[in-house]
Amino acid sequence: MARLWFIVPVLLFGTIAFKKEVNVKAFIWLYCSGMMIAMIYTVFTHAGYAFGEKESHWVMWPFFKDHTIYGCMVAFIVPLTFGLYFSKKHSPLVQSILIIYIVVTLIALYFSYTRAAWLSVFAAVGVWGLIHFKIKFSLIASIVGFVGVTLFFSWDAIQIEMARNKSEHTTEDFGERLQSATNVTTDASNLERLNRWSCAISMFEARPIFGFGPGTYAFEYARFQEPENLTIISTSNGDGGNAHSEYLGPMAEMGFLGLISVLLIIAAIFYKGITLYNNWPIEEKEMRIIILSMILALVTYYVHAVLNNFLDTDKAAVPIWAFCASFVALEIQLNKKNLTQK
């Protein structure tokens, strides 16, 4: 019921609201504008503390509860602001506003000090390149397979190298903070995430078919914690966050069926989105770019979702399901256009 609270009104009624293309663009404008308020407030508040790393965890309150979901949603609108800017030739006033939006978003992204958000934007740029240059799926699959095989046979050497990494995520240095993403020796944040993932896997092994039930991870994982995996930020009170993965969380809560369902939903979202982009009339450049920016925004979230999970919150669920509703509504409109032309 808690999940349907977001899905029913946004996904189902959204397909009605987004029947008109102008409503899709209006939603993106409104969402980005709302985020501007949160980001400007956060940046100015953070500046009052000399952009300290410790303060970056809470300066976005009351708009966001912590820097992880804040960084996630800032990364989410990066492709949207660029999409709005490049979608068509705007008046000087609108163009200036969009330049301000882009600058504020990039500043907010940097000072969010959220590694996963930074990495998700890089991933979105990579996907943009694949779509823009029309790289064949067979080539992508071959590269992924080659990388996978290389990692498999080099895993021992990689683990040794990771053990040497002492970079901490508490630093304000961009390069060192990115390097800390592979520190699994001293970085408490990384170690705790591994602890949560280990618990999720153990919960799955205990109940592999149906899991423990939706939304139950936080209340069940404590007894699956292994002493050697505990960190200085570990807790058994169910108040320290969730499984830190949009994939392992459902696997623990809903078993094998839950994981498969999530993967199929994500595959359907991107298949429909990319198909819609490829089939949209080339002469309608504005809407094509808007659709592409929505796809890339979703890329940032689902890459980020490997390390965190936020779909149980309104901050992430509303725009993501709204974009899914947009794809459905726009596909219906595209089919109508094709029938009219015939």
C-alpha positions as CSV (number, residue, x, y, z in Angstrom):
1,M,0.0,0.0,0.0
2,A,2.9,2.4,0.8
3,R,4.4,1.8,-2.7
4,L,1.0,2.1,-4.4
5,W,0.5,5.4,-2.7
6,F,3.1,6.8,-5.2
7,I,2.5,4.5,-8.1
8,V,-1.3,4.8,-8.5
9,P,-1.7,8.6,-8.5
10,V,1.5,9.4,-10.4
11,L,1.8,6.6,-12.9
12,L,-1.9,5.9,-13.7
13,F,-3.3,9.5,-13.5
14,G,0.0,10.8,-15.0
15,T,-0.8,9.2,-18.3
16,I,-3.9,11.3,-18.4
17,A,-2.2,14.5,-17.3
18,F,0.6,14.0,-19.9
19,K,-1.6,13.5,-22.9
20,K,-0.5,16.9,-24.0
21,E,3.2,17.3,-24.8
22,V,3.1,20.8,-23.2
23,N,2.3,19.2,-19.9
24,V,5.4,17.1,-20.0
25,K,7.6,20.1,-20.6
26,A,5.7,22.1,-17.9
27,F,6.3,19.3,-15.4
28,I,10.0,19.3,-16.0
29,W,10.1,23.1,-15.8
30,L,8.2,23.1,-12.5
31,Y,10.3,20.3,-11.0
32,C,13.6,21.9,-12.0
33,S,12.3,25.3,-10.6
34,G,11.4,23.7,-7.3
35,M,14.8,22.0,-7.1
36,M,16.4,25.5,-7.8
37,I,14.8,26.8,-4.6
38,A,16.2,23.8,-2.6
39,M,19.6,24.0,-4.2
40,I,20.1,27.8,-3.8
41,Y,19.0,27.5,-0.2
42,T,21.4,24.6,0.4
43,V,24.4,26.2,-1.3
44,F,24.0,29.5,0.6
45,T,23.5,27.7,3.9
46,H,26.5,25.5,3.2
47,A,28.6,28.6,2.2
48,G,28.0,29.9,5.7
49,Y,30.0,26.9,7.0
50,A,32.8,27.4,4.4
51,F,31.4,24.4,2.5
52,G,32.6,22.0,5.2
53,E,32.2,18.3,4.6
54,K,30.4,17.5,7.9
55,E,27.9,20.3,7.3
56,S,27.1,18.9,3.9
57,H,25.2,16.1,5.5
58,W,22.4,18.3,6.9
59,V,22.4,21.8,5.3
60,M,19.7,20.8,2.8
61,W,17.2,20.3,5.6
62,P,14.2,20.8,5.6
63,F,14.0,20.1,1.8
64,F,15.9,16.8,2.0
65,K,16.7,14.7,5.0
66,D,20.4,14.1,4.1
67,H,23.0,14.7,1.4
68,T,22.6,11.3,-0.3
69,I,19.0,11.7,-1.5
70,Y,19.7,15.4,-2.1
71,G,22.7,14.6,-4.3
72,C,20.7,11.9,-6.1
73,M,18.0,14.3,-7.1
74,V,20.4,17.1,-8.0
75,A,22.1,14.6,-10.4
76,F,18.7,13.7,-11.6
77,I,18.0,17.2,-12.9
78,V,21.4,17.7,-14.5
79,P,20.3,16.1,-17.9
80,L,16.9,17.9,-17.6
81,T,18.4,21.4,-17.3
82,F,20.7,20.7,-20.3
83,G,17.8,19.2,-22.2
84,L,15.6,22.3,-21.7
85,Y,18.5,24.5,-22.8
86,F,19.3,22.6,-26.0
87,S,15.7,21.6,-26.9
88,K,15.0,24.8,-28.9
89,K,16.1,28.4,-29.5
90,H,14.8,30.3,-26.5
91,S,14.3,34.0,-26.0
92,P,17.3,35.8,-24.4
93,L,15.5,35.9,-21.0
94,V,14.6,32.2,-21.0
95,Q,18.1,31.3,-22.2
96,S,19.6,33.3,-19.4
97,I,17.4,31.6,-16.8
98,L,18.4,28.2,-18.1
99,I,22.1,29.1,-18.0
100,I,21.6,30.0,-14.3
101,Y,19.8,26.7,-13.7
102,I,22.7,24.8,-15.2
103,V,25.3,26.7,-13.2
104,V,23.4,26.3,-9.9
105,T,22.8,22.6,-10.6
106,L,26.5,21.9,-11.2
107,I,27.6,23.9,-8.2
108,A,25.0,22.1,-6.0
109,L,26.1,18.7,-7.4
110,Y,29.8,19.4,-6.6
111,F,29.1,20.6,-3.0
112,S,26.7,17.8,-2.3
113,Y,29.8,15.7,-1.7
114,T,27.9,12.7,-2.9
115,R,30.1,10.2,-4.7
116,A,27.3,8.1,-6.1
117,A,25.7,11.3,-7.6
118,W,28.9,12.3,-9.3
119,L,29.4,8.8,-10.7
120,S,25.8,8.6,-11.9
121,V,26.2,11.8,-14.0
122,F,29.3,10.3,-15.6
123,A,27.3,7.2,-16.4
124,A,24.5,9.4,-18.0
125,V,27.1,11.1,-20.2
126,G,28.3,7.7,-21.3
127,V,24.8,6.5,-22.1
128,W,24.2,9.8,-24.0
129,G,27.2,9.0,-26.1
130,L,25.9,5.5,-26.9
131,I,22.5,6.8,-27.9
132,H,23.8,9.9,-29.8
133,F,26.4,8.0,-31.8
134,K,24.0,5.0,-32.3
135,I,26.4,2.4,-31.0
136,K,25.1,-1.1,-31.8
137,F,23.9,-3.2,-28.9
138,S,26.1,-6.1,-30.0
139,L,29.2,-3.9,-29.6
140,I,28.1,-2.8,-26.2
141,A,27.4,-6.3,-25.1
142,S,30.8,-7.4,-26.3
143,I,32.6,-4.7,-24.4
144,V,30.6,-5.4,-21.2
145,G,31.4,-9.1,-21.6
146,F,35.1,-8.4,-22.1
147,V,35.2,-6.1,-19.1
148,G,33.3,-8.7,-17.0
149,V,35.8,-11.5,-18.0
150,T,38.7,-9.2,-17.3
151,L,37.4,-8.4,-13.8
152,F,36.7,-12.0,-13.1
153,F,40.3,-13.1,-13.8
154,S,41.9,-10.0,-12.2
155,W,39.7,-10.0,-9.1
156,D,42.5,-11.0,-6.7
157,A,44.8,-8.2,-7.9
158,I,41.9,-5.7,-7.8
159,Q,41.2,-6.7,-4.2
160,I,44.8,-6.2,-3.2
161,E,44.8,-2.7,-4.8
162,M,41.5,-1.8,-3.1
163,A,43.0,-2.9,0.2
164,R,45.8,-0.3,-0.3
165,N,43.3,2.5,-0.9
166,K,43.1,4.6,2.2
167,S,41.2,7.6,0.8
168,E,38.3,8.8,3.0
169,H,34.9,10.0,1.9
170,T,35.1,12.7,4.6
171,T,37.6,14.8,2.6
172,E,36.4,17.8,0.6
173,D,38.8,17.0,-2.3
174,F,36.9,15.9,-5.4
175,G,39.6,13.4,-6.6
176,E,40.2,11.8,-3.3
177,R,36.5,11.6,-2.5
178,L,36.0,9.7,-5.8
179,Q,38.9,7.4,-5.0
180,S,37.4,6.6,-1.6
181,A,34.5,4.9,-3.4
182,T,36.8,1.8,-3.6
183,N,38.1,2.0,-0.1
184,V,36.8,-1.1,1.6
185,T,39.4,-1.1,4.4
186,T,38.9,2.0,6.4
187,D,36.0,4.0,5.0
188,A,33.1,3.4,7.4
189,S,30.4,4.4,4.9
190,N,31.6,1.8,2.3
191,L,32.0,-0.8,5.0
192,E,28.6,-0.2,6.4
193,R,27.1,-0.4,2.9
194,L,28.8,-3.8,2.4
195,N,27.4,-4.8,5.8
196,R,23.8,-3.9,4.6
197,W,24.4,-5.8,1.3
198,S,25.6,-8.8,3.2
199,C,22.5,-8.7,5.4
200,A,20.3,-8.5,2.3
201,I,21.9,-11.5,0.7
202,S,21.6,-13.5,4.0
203,M,17.9,-12.5,4.2
204,F,17.4,-13.7,0.6
205,E,19.1,-17.0,1.4
206,A,16.8,-17.4,4.4
207,R,13.6,-16.8,2.4
208,P,14.5,-16.9,-1.3
209,I,11.1,-17.2,-2.9
210,F,8.8,-14.5,-1.2
211,G,11.3,-12.8,1.1
212,F,10.3,-11.1,4.4
213,G,7.7,-8.8,2.9
214,P,7.8,-5.3,1.3
215,G,9.2,-2.6,3.6
216,T,10.5,-5.1,6.3
217,Y,14.3,-4.9,5.6
218,A,15.0,-2.2,8.3
219,F,13.2,-4.3,10.9
220,E,14.7,-7.6,10.1
221,Y,18.3,-7.1,9.0
222,A,19.9,-6.6,12.5
223,R,19.9,-10.3,13.3
224,F,21.7,-11.1,10.0
225,Q,24.6,-8.8,10.8
226,E,27.9,-10.7,11.2
227,P,30.3,-9.5,13.9
228,E,33.2,-9.1,11.5
229,N,31.0,-6.8,9.2
230,L,30.0,-4.4,12.0
231,T,31.3,-0.8,11.7
232,I,31.3,2.3,14.0
233,I,28.0,3.4,12.4
234,S,26.3,0.0,12.5
235,T,23.0,-0.2,14.4
236,S,20.4,-2.8,15.4
237,N,17.6,-0.3,15.9
238,G,16.3,-0.2,12.4
239,D,16.9,3.6,12.2
240,G,20.0,3.8,10.1
241,G,18.6,3.5,6.6
242,N,17.7,0.7,4.3
243,A,19.5,-1.9,2.2
244,H,21.4,0.9,0.3
245,S,20.4,-0.8,-3.0
246,E,17.3,-0.6,-5.1
247,Y,18.1,-4.1,-6.3
248,L,19.2,-6.0,-3.2
249,G,16.5,-4.4,-1.0
250,P,13.6,-5.9,-3.0
251,M,15.5,-9.2,-3.3
252,A,15.6,-9.4,0.6
253,E,12.0,-8.2,1.0
254,M,10.3,-10.0,-1.9
255,G,12.8,-12.8,-2.7
256,F,13.7,-13.9,-6.2
257,L,10.4,-12.7,-7.6
258,G,11.0,-9.2,-6.2
259,L,14.5,-8.9,-7.8
260,I,13.2,-10.2,-11.2
261,S,10.3,-7.8,-11.0
262,V,12.5,-4.8,-10.4
263,L,14.9,-5.7,-13.2
264,L,12.0,-6.3,-15.6
265,I,10.5,-2.9,-14.7
266,I,13.8,-1.1,-15.3
267,A,14.3,-2.9,-18.6
268,A,10.8,-2.0,-19.7
269,I,11.3,1.7,-18.7
270,F,14.5,2.1,-20.7
271,Y,13.3,0.0,-23.7
272,K,10.1,2.1,-24.0
273,G,12.0,5.3,-23.4
274,I,14.7,4.7,-26.0
275,T,12.2,3.2,-28.5
276,L,10.1,6.3,-28.1
277,Y,13.1,8.5,-28.7
278,N,14.2,6.6,-31.8
279,N,10.6,6.6,-33.3
280,W,9.8,10.2,-32.5
281,P,9.6,12.4,-35.7
282,I,13.1,13.8,-36.4
283,E,11.6,17.1,-37.4
284,E,10.1,17.5,-33.9
285,K,13.6,18.2,-32.4
286,E,12.4,19.8,-29.1
287,M,10.4,16.8,-27.9
288,R,13.1,14.4,-29.0
289,I,15.7,16.2,-26.8
290,I,13.2,16.4,-23.9
291,I,12.6,12.6,-24.2
292,L,16.4,12.0,-24.3
293,S,17.0,14.2,-21.2
294,M,14.3,12.2,-19.3
295,I,16.0,8.9,-20.3
296,L,19.4,10.2,-19.0
297,A,17.8,11.5,-15.8
298,L,16.5,8.0,-15.2
299,V,19.9,6.6,-15.9
300,T,21.4,8.8,-13.1
301,Y,18.8,7.4,-10.7
302,Y,19.1,3.7,-11.6
303,V,22.9,3.9,-11.5
304,H,22.7,5.6,-8.2
305,A,20.3,2.9,-7.1
306,V,23.1,0.4,-7.0
307,L,24.4,2.2,-3.9
308,N,21.2,3.7,-2.4
309,N,17.4,3.3,-2.5
310,F,14.9,6.2,-2.4
311,L,11.8,5.0,-4.3
312,D,10.0,4.6,-1.0
313,T,10.2,8.4,-0.6
314,D,8.2,11.1,-2.4
315,K,11.3,13.0,-3.4
316,A,12.4,10.3,-5.8
317,A,9.2,8.3,-6.5
318,V,7.2,11.2,-7.9
319,P,9.5,12.4,-10.7
320,I,10.5,8.8,-11.7
321,W,7.0,7.4,-12.0
322,A,5.9,10.7,-13.6
323,F,8.5,10.1,-16.4
324,C,7.3,6.6,-16.8
325,A,3.7,8.0,-17.2
326,S,5.1,10.5,-19.7
327,F,6.6,7.7,-21.8
328,V,3.2,5.9,-21.8
329,A,1.3,9.0,-22.7
330,L,3.8,10.1,-25.4
331,E,3.8,6.7,-27.0
332,I,0.0,6.8,-27.3
333,Q,0.3,10.3,-28.9
334,L,2.9,8.9,-31.3
335,N,0.7,6.0,-32.3
336,K,-2.1,8.5,-33.0
337,K,0.2,10.6,-35.1
338,N,1.2,7.6,-37.2
339,L,-2.4,6.6,-37.7
340,T,-3.3,10.1,-38.8
341,Q,-0.5,10.2,-41.3
342,K,-1.6,6.8,-42.8
